[in-house]
């Protein structure tokens, strides 16, 4: 029997099993993730805020380069490691706002999410995609 809908009775959170390819062994890894519930409009607002933060960092970088160029100062060399650090940090910022926990042995906190991002990058992309799909389409599975 189908579940009866009751408008205004939004859940606080929901859980999904998130699967992603593992580098070793050729099999999928999975994490059960507890997500914070948001409406589609609330998710759009959060996404706008995250994109705004990324844009602000980009704009600050451009301004710093322009300031150095105006003073004929050497411009810092682009470093891949800086780009990865920033990307991990921004993605973890987002996930800390959409996740309540997980079923890993490690405590759910920023440090553990950063470690997951570094060691199993496919997991973060899968978590983000699973959350967006669940909020926008209401799917139960992956």
C-alpha positions as CSV (number, residue, x, y, z in Angstrom):
1,X,0.0,0.0,0.0
2,X,1.3,3.4,-0.9
3,X,2.2,5.9,1.8
4,X,-0.3,8.7,2.4
5,X,1.2,12.1,1.9
6,X,0.7,14.7,4.6
7,X,1.8,18.2,3.6
8,X,3.8,20.1,6.3
9,X,4.9,17.0,8.1
10,X,8.5,17.2,6.8
11,X,11.1,14.8,8.3
12,X,14.1,16.2,10.2
13,X,16.4,13.8,8.4
14,X,16.5,10.7,6.1
15,X,19.0,7.9,5.4
16,X,20.4,6.7,2.1
17,X,22.9,4.0,1.2
18,X,25.5,5.7,-1.0
19,X,27.5,3.5,-3.3
20,X,30.7,4.5,-5.2
21,X,33.5,2.8,-7.0
22,X,36.5,1.8,-5.0
23,X,40.0,2.1,-6.5
24,X,41.1,-1.3,-5.2
25,X,39.3,-4.6,-5.8
26,X,37.0,-3.3,-8.5
27,X,33.9,-3.5,-6.3
28,X,31.7,-0.7,-5.0
29,X,32.1,0.7,-1.5
30,X,29.1,2.0,0.4
31,X,28.3,4.3,3.3
32,X,24.9,4.7,5.0
33,X,24.5,8.4,5.3
34,X,22.0,10.3,7.4
35,X,21.1,13.5,5.6
36,X,19.4,16.7,6.9
37,X,16.1,17.2,5.1
38,X,15.6,20.3,3.0
39,X,12.9,21.3,0.6
40,X,13.9,21.9,-3.0
41,X,13.8,25.7,-2.4
42,X,16.0,25.3,0.7
43,X,18.5,23.2,-1.2
44,X,18.6,25.8,-4.0
45,X,19.3,28.5,-1.5
46,X,22.1,26.4,0.1
47,X,23.5,25.7,-3.3
48,X,23.5,29.4,-4.2
49,X,25.4,30.2,-0.9
50,X,28.0,27.5,-1.7
51,X,28.4,28.8,-5.3
52,X,28.7,32.3,-3.9
53,X,31.5,31.3,-1.5
54,X,33.4,29.7,-4.4
55,X,32.9,32.8,-6.5
56,X,34.1,35.0,-3.7
57,X,37.3,33.0,-3.4
58,X,37.8,33.1,-7.1
59,X,37.2,36.9,-7.2
60,X,39.7,37.4,-4.3
61,X,42.3,35.4,-6.2
62,X,41.8,37.6,-9.3
63,X,42.0,40.8,-7.3
64,X,45.3,39.6,-5.7
65,X,46.8,38.8,-9.1
66,X,45.7,42.2,-10.4
67,X,47.2,44.0,-7.4
68,X,50.5,42.2,-7.9
69,X,50.5,42.9,-11.6
70,X,49.7,46.6,-11.0
71,X,52.8,46.8,-8.8
72,X,54.9,44.7,-11.2
73,X,55.3,42.1,-8.5
74,X,55.8,38.5,-9.3
75,X,52.6,36.5,-9.5
76,X,52.4,33.3,-7.4
77,X,52.7,30.1,-9.3
78,X,49.5,28.1,-9.6
79,X,49.7,25.0,-7.4
80,X,47.6,21.9,-8.0
81,X,47.9,21.1,-4.2
82,X,46.3,24.5,-3.4
83,X,43.4,23.9,-5.8
84,X,42.8,20.4,-4.3
85,X,42.9,21.7,-0.7
86,X,40.4,24.4,-1.6
87,X,38.1,22.0,-3.4
88,X,38.1,19.5,-0.5
89,X,37.5,22.3,2.0
90,X,34.6,23.7,0.1
91,X,33.0,20.3,-0.5
92,X,33.4,19.4,3.2
93,X,31.8,22.8,4.1
94,X,28.8,21.8,2.0
95,X,28.6,18.2,3.3
96,X,28.8,19.4,6.9
97,X,25.6,21.4,6.2
98,X,23.7,18.4,4.5
99,X,24.8,15.4,6.6
100,X,24.0,14.4,10.2
101,X,26.1,11.3,10.3
102,X,27.2,8.0,8.8
103,X,27.7,4.3,9.6
104,X,31.5,4.4,9.4
105,X,33.6,3.3,12.4
106,X,35.2,6.8,12.4
107,X,33.3,9.6,14.2
108,X,31.4,11.8,11.8
109,X,33.3,15.2,11.9
110,X,35.1,17.6,9.6
111,X,38.4,15.8,9.9
112,X,37.0,12.5,8.9
113,X,35.2,14.0,5.9
114,X,38.4,15.6,4.8
115,X,40.2,12.2,5.1
116,X,37.4,10.6,3.1
117,X,37.7,13.3,0.4
118,X,41.4,12.7,0.2
119,X,41.4,8.9,0.2
120,X,38.1,8.1,-1.5
121,X,37.2,11.1,-3.7
122,X,34.4,9.1,-5.5
123,X,32.6,8.8,-2.2
124,X,32.1,12.6,-1.8
125,X,30.8,13.0,-5.3
126,X,28.4,10.1,-4.7
127,X,27.2,11.6,-1.4
128,X,26.5,15.0,-3.0
129,X,24.7,13.4,-6.0
130,X,22.6,11.1,-3.8
131,X,21.5,14.0,-1.6
132,X,20.6,16.2,-4.6
133,X,18.7,13.3,-6.2
134,X,16.8,12.5,-3.0
135,X,15.7,16.1,-2.4
136,X,14.9,16.9,-6.1
137,X,13.3,13.6,-7.1
138,X,12.6,11.8,-3.8
139,X,14.2,8.5,-4.9
140,X,14.7,5.9,-2.3
141,X,17.7,4.2,-3.8
142,X,21.0,5.1,-5.4
